[in-house]
Amino acid sequence: MRRRFRFVTRSWMLLLGMTVAAWSGLSLPSGYAAGSRPSPKVPAKELLRRIDRGPVVLSRVTVVGDVVLKRVVAQPFTCTECVFTGAFRARNASFRQRINVAGSRFGGRVDLGGSRFEREVFLAAMGAESRARTSVA
């Protein structure tokens, strides 16, 4: 019983310390910081192969290269809080399922001109001011 009490006390003290540090603006050790691990990298060609094979559900990955979609995308595509290093072009593409890139950042041009969306599309950037011009045909 005594050991269990010590464990609970230490856990609460650690939680309290982290909370105080967060409120006071102090930085936490790298092991506790959000996003301290590097994000996995996925080549754009691999992402396109995954889109062809079935539903894509990714989060917090870095997509390296240009993503160019010139066809019908029949499967759901989710890549939340991802980083796209190149362009994301889907001119005149047709999306039959849900598309979710909420919280993602794009290093290159995003071109969805003439694309058709049959289901929901989530494009909101987290904590960013929207400056993009969009049109849905």
C-alpha positions in Angstrom: 0.0 0.0 0.0 2.8 2.4 0.8 4.5 1.9 -2.6 1.3 2.5 -4.4 0.8 5.7 -2.5 4.4 6.9 -3.5 3.7 6.1 -7.1 0.4 8.1 -7.1 2.1 11.0 -5.3 5.0 11.1 -7.7 2.6 10.9 -10.7 0.6 13.8 -9.4 3.7 15.8 -8.6 5.0 15.3 -12.2 1.6 16.3 -13.6 1.5 19.4 -11.3 5.1 20.3 -12.3 4.3 20.1 -16.0 1.2 22.1 -15.6 3.0 24.9 -13.7 5.7 24.9 -16.3 3.2 25.2 -19.1 1.3 28.1 -17.4 4.5 29.9 -16.6 5.9 29.6 -20.2 8.8 27.5 -19.2 9.9 24.9 -21.8 9.6 21.3 -21.0 12.3 18.7 -21.6 12.3 17.5 -25.3 10.8 14.1 -24.2 7.6 15.9 -23.1 7.4 18.6 -25.8 4.6 18.1 -28.3 6.0 17.3 -31.7 9.5 16.6 -30.4 9.9 13.6 -32.6 10.6 14.1 -36.3 7.7 13.3 -38.6 8.0 10.3 -40.9 8.7 11.1 -44.5 6.5 9.7 -47.3 7.6 10.2 -51.0 4.8 11.7 -53.1 5.0 8.8 -55.5 4.3 6.4 -52.6 1.4 8.5 -51.5 -0.1 8.3 -55.0 0.3 4.5 -55.0 -1.5 4.4 -51.6 -4.3 6.5 -53.0 -4.7 4.1 -55.9 -4.8 1.0 -53.6 -7.4 2.1 -51.1 -8.3 4.6 -48.3 -5.4 6.7 -47.1 -5.3 7.8 -43.4 -2.2 9.6 -42.4 -1.4 12.1 -39.7 1.7 14.3 -39.0 3.8 13.0 -41.9 6.0 14.9 -44.3 5.1 14.3 -48.0 8.2 14.9 -50.0 7.7 16.0 -53.7 4.9 17.1 -55.9 1.5 15.4 -55.5 -0.2 15.5 -58.9 -3.7 13.9 -59.2 -5.1 13.8 -62.7 -7.8 11.3 -62.3 -10.8 10.1 -60.3 -9.9 9.6 -56.6 -12.5 7.0 -55.5 -11.1 6.3 -52.0 -11.2 8.5 -48.9 -8.0 10.6 -48.4 -7.0 11.9 -44.9 -3.7 13.5 -44.2 -4.2 15.7 -41.1 -1.4 18.0 -39.8 0.8 16.9 -42.6 3.5 18.9 -44.3 3.6 18.8 -48.1 7.0 20.0 -49.3 6.0 20.4 -53.0 3.0 21.4 -55.0 -0.4 19.8 -54.5 -2.1 19.8 -57.9 -5.5 18.2 -58.6 -6.7 20.2 -61.6 -9.9 18.8 -63.0 -9.7 15.8 -60.7 -12.8 14.1 -59.3 -13.0 13.2 -55.6 -15.8 10.7 -54.9 -15.1 10.3 -51.2 -14.2 12.6 -48.2 -10.9 14.6 -48.4 -9.4 15.8 -45.2 -6.1 17.8 -45.1 -7.1 19.9 -42.1 -4.1 21.4 -40.2 -1.7 20.6 -43.1 0.9 23.0 -44.4 1.8 23.3 -48.1 5.2 24.4 -49.2 4.3 24.6 -52.9 1.4 25.7 -55.0 -2.1 24.2 -54.3 -4.2 23.9 -57.4 -7.7 22.4 -57.2 -9.1 24.3 -60.2 -11.9 22.6 -62.0 -12.0 19.7 -59.5 -15.2 18.0 -58.5 -16.0 17.1 -54.9 -18.8 14.7 -54.3 -18.3 14.5 -50.5 -17.0 16.7 -47.7 -13.7 18.5 -48.0 -11.7 19.7 -45.0 -9.0 22.2 -45.9 -8.8 24.4 -42.7 -5.3 25.2 -41.5 -4.8 25.0 -37.7 -3.9 28.4 -36.2 -3.1 29.9 -39.6 -4.7 32.9 -41.3 -6.3 31.9 -44.5 -5.1 33.8 -47.5 -5.9 31.3 -50.3 -8.4 32.0 -53.0 -10.7 29.0 -53.5 -13.4 28.1 -55.9 -15.3 24.9 -56.2 -16.7 24.0 -59.6 
